[in-house]
């Protein structure tokens, strides 16, 4: 049996041992068509064999790719428009608002937000 591992075709049991999964798992991949195999049996019970090339294709398709680098989000301006007088007075003291006439407007990064 060990000559099969170094040969062209491998049994589901050999694949399972190589990948450290159960033989049922390897057979499941074959039966669901995820892992390409040939049936070398002449009887009712199948005897599957998998080529090394087909195993490599299967493994390549299941490779995990690193996630794309995250892009930093630009800070979003706070909501603008008129402020109620109590909040406007508080923010005015912190230089986060301006008073235009009788109305208070928020200031963000040096810009007055009128919208």
C-alpha positions in Angstrom: 0.0 0.0 0.0 2.8 2.4 0.7 3.9 2.3 -2.9 0.5 3.9 -3.8 1.4 7.0 -1.9 4.5 7.6 -4.0 2.7 6.5 -7.2 0.4 8.3 -9.5 -2.9 7.5 -7.7 -4.0 7.6 -4.1 -6.8 5.9 -2.2 -9.3 8.0 -0.1 -7.7 6.5 3.0 -4.2 7.7 1.9 -5.6 11.1 1.2 -7.3 11.2 4.5 -4.1 10.3 6.3 -2.1 12.9 4.3 -4.6 15.6 5.1 -5.3 14.5 8.7 -9.0 14.0 8.1 -11.3 11.0 8.4 -11.6 8.6 5.5 -15.3 9.4 5.4 -14.5 13.1 4.9 -12.3 12.2 1.9 -15.0 9.9 0.5 -17.6 12.7 1.0 -15.5 15.1 -1.1 -15.4 12.4 -3.8 -19.1 11.6 -3.7 -20.1 15.2 -3.8 -17.9 15.8 -6.8 -15.6 18.2 -5.0 -12.5 15.9 -5.4 -12.2 14.3 -8.8 -11.6 10.5 -8.6 -11.8 7.4 -10.8 -13.5 4.2 -9.9 -11.2 1.2 -10.5 -13.7 -1.4 -9.3 -15.5 -4.0 -11.5 -18.0 -4.8 -8.8 -20.9 -3.1 -7.2 -18.8 -1.5 -4.4 -16.7 1.4 -5.8 -12.9 1.6 -5.2 -11.9 5.2 -5.8 -8.5 6.5 -6.7 -7.4 10.1 -7.0 -4.5 11.4 -9.0 -2.0 13.7 -7.4 -2.8 16.4 -10.0 -6.5 16.2 -9.1 -5.7 16.4 -5.4 -3.5 19.4 -6.0 -6.3 21.1 -8.0 -8.7 20.4 -5.1 -6.3 21.8 -2.5 -5.6 24.9 -4.6 -9.3 25.6 -4.8 -9.6 25.4 -1.0 -6.6 27.7 -0.2 -7.5 30.4 2.2 -6.5 33.9 0.9 -5.6 36.6 3.4 -8.2 39.3 3.7 -7.6 42.5 1.7 -6.0 45.3 3.6 -8.5 47.5 5.4 -8.8 51.0 4.1 -8.9 53.7 6.8 -12.1 55.6 6.9 -12.1 59.3 6.6 -13.7 61.0 9.5 -17.2 62.0 8.8 -18.4 65.5 9.6 -21.0 65.7 12.4 -24.5 66.6 11.5 -24.8 70.3 10.8 -27.6 72.9 10.9 -28.9 75.0 13.7 -28.3 73.9 17.3 -30.6 74.4 20.2 -29.5 77.4 22.3 -28.5 75.4 25.3 -26.2 73.1 23.3 -25.0 76.0 21.2 -24.0 77.9 24.3 -22.1 74.9 25.6 -20.3 74.3 22.3 -19.6 78.0 21.9 -17.6 77.9 25.2 -15.6 74.9 23.8 -15.1 76.7 20.4 -17.0 74.0 18.7 -19.8 76.3 17.6 -20.4 79.9 16.4 -23.2 82.3 16.9 -24.6 83.9 13.8 -27.3 86.4 14.8 -29.5 84.5 17.3 -28.6 81.0 15.9 -25.8 78.7 16.9 -24.0 76.5 14.3 -21.5 73.7 14.9 -17.9 74.1 13.8 -16.0 71.1 12.5 -12.3 71.2 11.4 -12.5 75.0 11.2 -15.7 74.9 9.0 -19.1 76.2 10.1 -21.7 73.6 9.3 -24.8 75.3 8.0 -26.5 72.4 6.3 
